[in-house]
């Protein structure tokens, strides 16, 4: 599972470098005592702190601590806090951490149908265009 996550992070890293701006990958994020997003990217006018997830499940859960640390880092770095989720064979979807739904217990959750409704695809995320929602 760790190998799949690292591969997905590298995939998004290269997409951001090519279409958005400079990007750094924090290898080992989550294994340190300090808050650290998976990716940090900037195009000069926007700075993005991104936590990446890749799954074949229909729903993802994020521990409260993980989201709190992403928001803490983002606030101290003056960056936007985003979650990048890649469901197998569906591509990347993005949602701001502050827009996650709290689930039972101490976690947040997001499903593929929720991302279709409330999330952004890559081109929207980087500001290339804005899709009209029904």
C-alpha positions as a LaTeX table, in Angstrom:
\begin{tabular}{lrrr}
\hline
Residue & $x$ (\AA) & $y$ (\AA) & $z$ (\AA) \\
\hline
Unk1 & 0.00 & 0.00 & 0.00 \\
Unk2 & 2.85 & 2.40 & 0.84 \\
Unk3 & 4.37 & 1.75 & $-2.61$ \\
Unk4 & 1.09 & 2.65 & $-4.32$ \\
Unk5 & 0.81 & 5.87 & $-2.29$ \\
Unk6 & 4.37 & 6.93 & $-3.13$ \\
Unk7 & 3.78 & 6.22 & $-6.81$ \\
Unk8 & 0.61 & 8.33 & $-6.74$ \\
Unk9 & 2.40 & 11.20 & $-4.97$ \\
Unk10 & 5.14 & 11.15 & $-7.62$ \\
Unk11 & 2.51 & 11.13 & $-10.38$ \\
Unk12 & 0.83 & 14.24 & $-8.96$ \\
Unk13 & 4.23 & 15.86 & $-8.29$ \\
Unk14 & 5.10 & 15.63 & $-12.00$ \\
Unk15 & 1.65 & 16.87 & $-13.09$ \\
Unk16 & 1.99 & 19.93 & $-10.84$ \\
Unk17 & 5.53 & 20.72 & $-12.08$ \\
Unk18 & 4.37 & 20.50 & $-15.69$ \\
Unk19 & 1.05 & 22.37 & $-15.44$ \\
Unk20 & 1.10 & 24.53 & $-12.28$ \\
Unk21 & 4.56 & 25.45 & $-10.98$ \\
Unk22 & 7.42 & 24.26 & $-8.77$ \\
Unk23 & 6.56 & 21.45 & $-6.41$ \\
Unk24 & 8.38 & 19.59 & $-3.65$ \\
Unk25 & 7.54 & 16.19 & $-2.25$ \\
Unk26 & 8.00 & 15.57 & 1.43 \\
Unk27 & 9.14 & 11.96 & 1.42 \\
Unk28 & 8.25 & 10.37 & 4.72 \\
Unk29 & 5.53 & 12.87 & 5.56 \\
Unk30 & 3.45 & 11.44 & 8.37 \\
Unk31 & 6.51 & 9.74 & 9.85 \\
Unk32 & 7.78 & 12.85 & 11.62 \\
Unk33 & 6.55 & 14.59 & 14.76 \\
Unk34 & 6.15 & 17.86 & 12.82 \\
Unk35 & 3.23 & 18.64 & 10.48 \\
Unk36 & 4.27 & 18.09 & 6.88 \\
Unk37 & 2.08 & 17.76 & 3.77 \\
Unk38 & 2.86 & 15.24 & 1.04 \\
Unk39 & 3.34 & 17.97 & $-1.57$ \\
Unk40 & 3.96 & 21.70 & $-1.50$ \\
Unk41 & 3.52 & 23.63 & $-4.75$ \\
Unk42 & 3.43 & 27.27 & $-5.82$ \\
Unk43 & 2.96 & 29.24 & $-9.02$ \\
Unk44 & 3.89 & 32.58 & $-7.47$ \\
Unk45 & 0.34 & 33.63 & $-6.68$ \\
Unk46 & $-0.98$ & 30.45 & $-5.03$ \\
Unk47 & 0.75 & 28.12 & $-2.59$ \\
Unk48 & $-0.77$ & 24.67 & $-2.08$ \\
Unk49 & $-0.17$ & 22.20 & 0.76 \\
Unk50 & $-1.49$ & 18.86 & $-0.43$ \\
Unk51 & $-2.17$ & 15.56 & 1.31 \\
Unk52 & $-2.41$ & 12.75 & $-1.27$ \\
Unk53 & $-4.41$ & 9.55 & $-1.07$ \\
Unk54 & $-4.94$ & 6.76 & $-3.58$ \\
Unk55 & $-7.44$ & 3.96 & $-3.12$ \\
Unk56 & $-9.60$ & 1.33 & $-4.72$ \\
Unk57 & $-12.15$ & 1.64 & $-1.90$ \\
Unk58 & $-15.37$ & 3.61 & $-2.40$ \\
Unk59 & $-14.75$ & 5.87 & 0.59 \\
Unk60 & $-11.69$ & 7.28 & 2.33 \\
Unk61 & $-11.31$ & 8.19 & 5.99 \\
Unk62 & $-8.86$ & 10.76 & 7.33 \\
Unk63 & $-7.92$ & 10.84 & 11.01 \\
Unk64 & $-8.71$ & 14.13 & 12.72 \\
Unk65 & $-5.02$ & 14.54 & 13.63 \\
Unk66 & $-3.94$ & 14.28 & 9.98 \\
Unk67 & $-6.35$ & 17.03 & 8.88 \\
Unk68 & $-5.52$ & 19.22 & 11.89 \\
Unk69 & $-1.81$ & 18.96 & 11.06 \\
Unk70 & $-2.42$ & 19.82 & 7.40 \\
Unk71 & $-4.42$ & 22.89 & 8.43 \\
Unk72 & $-1.79$ & 23.89 & 11.01 \\
Unk73 & 1.01 & 23.64 & 8.45 \\
Unk74 & $-1.02$ & 25.47 & 5.81 \\
Unk75 & $-1.91$ & 28.33 & 8.13 \\
Unk76 & 1.68 & 28.80 & 9.28 \\
Unk77 & 2.94 & 28.60 & 5.67 \\
Unk78 & 0.16 & 30.82 & 4.25 \\
Unk79 & $-0.85$ & 27.99 & 1.92 \\
Unk80 & $-4.17$ & 26.52 & 0.84 \\
Unk81 & $-4.84$ & 23.12 & 2.47 \\
Unk82 & $-6.02$ & 20.53 & $-0.06$ \\
Unk83 & $-6.66$ & 16.80 & $-0.23$ \\
Unk84 & $-5.85$ & 15.09 & $-3.51$ \\
Unk85 & $-7.67$ & 11.80 & $-3.92$ \\
Unk86 & $-7.14$ & 9.31 & $-6.70$ \\
Unk87 & $-9.74$ & 6.55 & $-6.87$ \\
Unk88 & $-8.49$ & 3.72 & $-9.13$ \\
Unk89 & $-9.31$ & 4.32 & $-12.80$ \\
Unk90 & $-11.08$ & 7.62 & $-11.99$ \\
Unk91 & $-8.25$ & 10.17 & $-11.98$ \\
Unk92 & $-7.41$ & 12.88 & $-9.46$ \\
Unk93 & $-10.00$ & 14.86 & $-7.51$ \\
Unk94 & $-9.31$ & 17.72 & $-5.11$ \\
Unk95 & $-11.18$ & 19.12 & $-2.12$ \\
Unk96 & $-10.17$ & 21.74 & 0.40 \\
Unk97 & $-9.49$ & 20.25 & 3.81 \\
Unk98 & $-11.90$ & 22.70 & 5.42 \\
Unk99 & $-14.74$ & 21.27 & 3.27 \\
Unk100 & $-14.45$ & 17.66 & 4.44 \\
Unk101 & $-17.40$ & 15.97 & 6.09 \\
Unk102 & $-16.93$ & 14.89 & 9.69 \\
Unk103 & $-17.81$ & 11.23 & 10.15 \\
Unk104 & $-18.54$ & 9.31 & 13.32 \\
Unk105 & $-15.70$ & 9.39 & 15.80 \\
Unk106 & $-12.53$ & 11.39 & 15.30 \\
Unk107 & $-12.25$ & 11.30 & 11.54 \\
Unk108 & $-13.35$ & 12.87 & 8.28 \\
Unk109 & $-14.53$ & 11.03 & 5.20 \\
Unk110 & $-14.96$ & 11.53 & 1.46 \\
Unk111 & $-16.50$ & 9.25 & $-1.14$ \\
Unk112 & $-16.23$ & 9.20 & $-4.91$ \\
Unk113 & $-19.83$ & 10.47 & $-5.41$ \\
Unk114 & $-19.12$ & 13.34 & $-2.97$ \\
Unk115 & $-15.98$ & 14.27 & $-4.90$ \\
Unk116 & $-17.91$ & 14.22 & $-8.18$ \\
Unk117 & $-20.35$ & 16.69 & $-6.66$ \\
Unk118 & $-18.10$ & 18.92 & $-4.52$ \\
Unk119 & $-14.54$ & 18.27 & $-5.67$ \\
Unk120 & $-12.44$ & 19.66 & $-8.49$ \\
Unk121 & $-10.72$ & 17.80 & $-11.30$ \\
Unk122 & $-7.05$ & 18.62 & $-11.97$ \\
Unk123 & $-7.67$ & 21.35 & $-14.56$ \\
Unk124 & $-10.09$ & 23.13 & $-12.23$ \\
Unk125 & $-7.73$ & 22.72 & $-9.29$ \\
Unk126 & $-4.84$ & 24.44 & $-11.07$ \\
Unk127 & $-7.14$ & 27.20 & $-12.33$ \\
Unk128 & $-7.13$ & 26.26 & $-16.01$ \\
Unk129 & $-10.93$ & 26.40 & $-16.14$ \\
Unk130 & $-14.00$ & 26.24 & $-13.94$ \\
Unk131 & $-16.68$ & 23.62 & $-14.57$ \\
Unk132 & $-20.28$ & 24.70 & $-14.11$ \\
Unk133 & $-22.12$ & 22.59 & $-11.54$ \\
Unk134 & $-25.74$ & 21.57 & $-11.94$ \\
\hline
\end{tabular}
